[in-house]
Amino acid sequence: MKALRFGRVSAVAVVAAGALALSACGSDNGTGSSATATGSATSAGPKVTGTLTGAGSTAQSAAIDAWKQGFTAANPGVTVQYNPVGSGAGRKTFISGAGQFAGSDAAMTSDELTQSNAVCGTDGALDLPVYISPIAVAFNLPGVTTLNLSPDTIAKIFRGTITTWNDPAIAADNSGVSLPSMKITPVHRSDDSGTTQNFTDYLNKAAPSVWTDKSNQTWPASLPGENAKGTSGVVTTVTNTQGAIAYSDDSAVSGSLGKAKVKVGSSWVALSAQGAAKAVELSQPATGRSANDLALNLDRTPTDTSAYPIVLVSYHIVCSTYKDQATVDLVKAWENYVVSDSGQQTAAAAAKSAPLSSALASKAKTAIASIKVKS
């Protein structure tokens, strides 16, 4: 199957056009204390106006749409533009200065943080966790609705060393299940993707003897299978292909597809938002970052069987400084709404995500409060 293509130059141009339309005319509070204007649907605080432009993660799309509705309901003078071009393209767009934020299913790399200084000032960009979601190992297998897959088995399927559904390794994971001899079609992302980076990070850490490739936002070109653009493209492909298996943010997986349980210790753990949140709770902050950068090193091999380890934490990447107070006020208001209880519950309802813990949300609000005008 030929992958659907979307030119990155075109994507950047679209976002750049939105950025040129930026008309953040400021809030009712021009003193820089507008961090109190959360923009939540119930806020009676100062309002903001203008156009906010972002690009990036397709996994965040459902949540972004819900956040846009809640935020603009409280701030009718605001337009939020978001282009779901994929995490990698979103980060490149942000670094180019063509948007005020990026959505990304992976934190900025060290090189990207350095590059961000050109648009964000000497303190660079910040990674703000805003969206926690399990990544489903989704399958289309007629007659089979439940499936157990160990990390090594998943890795072998996506490497192409397990090619049929009745392979002994799959049968060993699923005692008593009648498995067809049907060919397996692995489906992966064609675009640079934070979901791919999180999935390959899981495979590398949970099945290191099989998946020897490092975590990467680009799928290894040498591996077999079909590819598709974006989360929706992957889900459409696996839905239309009997025998297919794919990795996808759970928010987009339709009810017609099965979702594999994965092995944690000696237990089989089903996908759930609560399990994803537990995996994040067990994770550690990334090292070598500024105090207000909240990138995480996710625990892919937990022993706690309440944790679902194939999880992504999706970030909003913002500047630590912007050129004017109006933009600072607008970005702060938007991000404060996104990490608020109201914003997180809105995303959970729309995208089946797990709300941030109170501790992580508090850290995010502190980071947002630090955003200021370039000196």
N, C-alpha and C positions, 0 to 999 in steps of 0.2 A: 504494500500500500504506500502510495506516495504521500509524504508529509505535506500538510497544509503550510504555506509559507506566509510570513508577514514581514515585510522589509523593515529592518531596524531603523534605517534612515527615515522612512516614512513615519515610524512610531515616534522618533525623536522630534520630527517636524511637527507632528500633531500636538505633542506636549509643549513644544516650544511656542507654538501659536497660542496655546492657552496661557503660557507664562507671560507672553507679551500683553495679554489682556489683563494682567494683574492690576487691580484697581482697589487695593485694600486701603480704604479711606480712613482707617483708624476706628477705634472704639470710642465709647463715651468717656473712657478713662485714658487720657493721654499721658499719664504719669509713669507708665511702665509697670504699674501694679495690677495690670489686667489679668494676671495669672489666676485671679479669683473668678474671672468670667469663664466658667467651665463650658458654657455652650450646651449644657444638658437640656433635655426637653422640659425639665421642670425648673430651670434656672430663672431667677428673676433679676440676675445681675446684669452688668453692662453688656450690650450687644456688640458684635463686630460686623463689618461689611467687607465685601471684596470678592475676588476670585482666587481660590486655592487650587493649585495644580499639582497632581502627583501621577506616578506611573509605577508599574511593577507587578508584583505577585498576582497570578491568576487565582491562587488558592484563597486569597483574601476577598475576591470579588463580591461574594454574597454578603460578607460582613461590611465591606465598604459601602455597598448599596444601602444597607440598613443604617449605617452610621450617617451617610449623607442625608437620609430622610430625617433622622432624629435631630441632627445638628442644624440643618437649614430650617426645620420647623421652629426652632428657638431663635434662629438668626436668619430671618427671611431676606436680608440684604446680602447673603453669602451664596456664591456658587462654588461647588466643589467638583472639579474635573479630575477623573482618574482613568488612566489608560492601562488596562490589564495586559501588558506586553511581556510579562515574565519577570522574575526577580532580577536576573542578570541585566536585562535591558533597562529595567527600572533604575537600578543603581547607576548604570552608565548615563542615563538621562539626568539623574539628580546631579552627578558629578559634573556634567556639562553645563549646569546652571539653568536647565530648561524646566525646572519644577521646584516647588518649595519642600516636597517630601517624596520619599520613595517607599513603596511597600516591598518587603523582601523576606523570603522564607529562610534566608541565611544572613548572618551579620556581615558587616563590611569586613573585608580583608585588611591586613595592615597596609598594603599598597593602596587600596581604595581610600582608607582613612587619610593617608598622606595626600593623595590626589584631591580629596575634598577640601583641603586647606585653601585651594584657589577660589572656591565659591563661599566657603564657610568661615574664612579667617583662620588664624593660627591655632585656634582650639579645635578646628575641624568639625566633623559630624558626630552625631550621637545615635546609637542603636537603642530604640525604645521597644521592648516587647509589648505587643498589643493583642496578639491572637494566638491561642494555643489550640492545636487541632491534631487528632490522630490521623496518621496516613494509613489508609486502607490498602491491604493486599486483596484487590477485588478480582473475582473470577467469574467466567461465564461457562459453566459446565452443566449441560443438560442432565437432570436427574440427581444432581448433587447440590444440596443447599448448605451443608456445613462441611468445613474442611479444617484440619489441623496441619500447620506447616512449621517445621523447626527452622531456625536461622540457616543452617547448612543447606536444607532442602530448598528454601527460597533462593539462596544464593546460586545453587546449582541450576535451578529453573531459569533464572535471569542470565546466567552465563551460557546457557544452552547445552549443558552437559546432561540435564534431565530433559527429555524431549517428548515423552508421552505421559498421559495422566495416570496410567497404571504402573508406572515405574516402581520398583521395589522400595525405594526411599519414601515415596509418597504413601505407598501402601503401609509401610511400617509406622508412619505418623497417624494413620487412619484405620486402625484395626476394625474389621467388620463392615467397612464401607465398600460398596461395589463401585469400582472406578473403571471408567471406559478406557479403551486403548487409543482414544483420540489424541491427535497431535496437540502439543502445547504451543500456543502463540504468545510469547511475551510481548508486551506493549510498553514502550517507554516514551519519554518526552523528546521532541526534536529540538526544542529551544533550550537556552540556558535557563535552568530552573532551580530554585531553592528547594523545591520538593525532591528533585533528583539528588541534590546535595545531601539532604537529610536522609533519604532512603539509602544512598550509597554509604553514608556515614554509619548507619545502622548495620549494613551488610559487612562493612570493613571491621567493625568492632565486635559484632556478635558472631560472625562466621569468618574469622581472619584467615583460616587455612584454605578457604574456598575463594573468598572475595579479597584478592590481594591488591586490587586497585585502591588508591586513596579516595577519600570523599571528594566529589567533584560535582559542580553544577551542570557539567556537560556529560551526557551519557557516553560510555566508551564506544567509539565508532566501530570497533572490530566485532562487537557482540551481535548475535542474531536477533531477529524479531521485527516487529512493526514499530514505526514511530508516528507521533502525532503532535500537533501544536497545542500547547496549553493544557490546563486541567480538563476543560470541556472536550477537547479533541481526543485526549486519552480515554476518557470515559465513554465517549461515543464509539470509539474504535472497539473497545473491549465489549461493549453492549451489542455491537453488530457482528461480532466474531465468535462463533462457538469454539470453545477450547482456549480462549484467550485469558490472560492474566495480566494485571497491571498494578501499578502503585499510583495512588491518587489521594489528594486531600479528601477527607470523608464527606465534606460538605457537598460535593458534586456527585457522589456515588448513588445511583438510582436503586430503588428497591428490587429491581429485577436481577441484580448482581449479588453473588455471595461475597462474604468478607471472611477471610481466613482468621482463625485463632492462631496466635504465635506462642512459642514455647518460652516461658520464663522459669528458670530452674527446672523443676520436673512437672510444672503445671502448664495447662493450655489457657491462655488469657485472651478473652474476647476484646475486640475494639470497643472503647467507650471514651467519652469526654472526660469522665472521672479518672480513668486509667491514664489518659494523656496528662492530665493535671498532676497526678501523683508522680509520673516520670519527671516532670519539670521540677517538682518540689525536691526530688532527690538529686538534682543537678547542681553544678557549681558555677560561679561566675567565671567568665573568661578572664585570662590573665593579660597583663600588659595594656590595659585600657584605662581611659580617664575615669575619674570617680563617678561621673554621671553617664558613662556608657554602660549599658546593662546587657551586653551580649552574654550568652550562657554556653557552657560546655555541657551538652545533654548526656545523661547517663543512659547508654544503650544496652547495658548488661545488668539491670537491677536484679536483686534477689527477692525483692518484695513483689509478691504475686498480685498485688492490687495495682501495679504499674503496667501500662501498655507502652513498650519502649520505642515503637516506630511512630515517633511524634515529631511534629515541627512546631517551633516557636517562630511566628512570623513577626517581623519588626516594622515599625515606621522609622525611617532614617531621616533625621532632620538636622539642620545646622545648629551649632551652638550659638552662632550670631547671624543676624540678618541685617540687611542694609538700612532698614528703617523701622520705626516703632509700629507702624501699621501692620507690616508683615509679621513682626514678632507677636503682636496681639492676636492676629488671625491664626497663626500656627499654634500658639499656646492654647487658645480657646478650642480649636479642633482637637488637639491631642489630649487635652484635659477631658473633653467629652468622651473620646475613644476609650480612655482607661478608667473612666468613672464606672460606678456600679451600673448606672443606667445604660451606658454605652456597651459594657461587657454583656449585660443581660440581653440587650438588643441583638448583639452579634450571636450569642448563644442560640437565640430563638430562630435567627435567620440562617445560620451556618453550622449548627450543631457543635460549635466550639466550646471550649472550657473557659470559664471566666478566670481572669488573673487572680491569684491569691491576694489577700489584703496586703501582705508584706511586699509583694512584687509591685502591686498597684501604687503603694505608697512610695516606693523607690522611683517609679516612673513619674509620679507627680513632682517629686523633688527635682528630678532631672529636667522636666518641662519648665519648672519655675526658674531654672538657671539660664534659660534661653534669653538672650539680650541683643541690643543693637550693637553693631560693630563700632568700636571706638576709633 
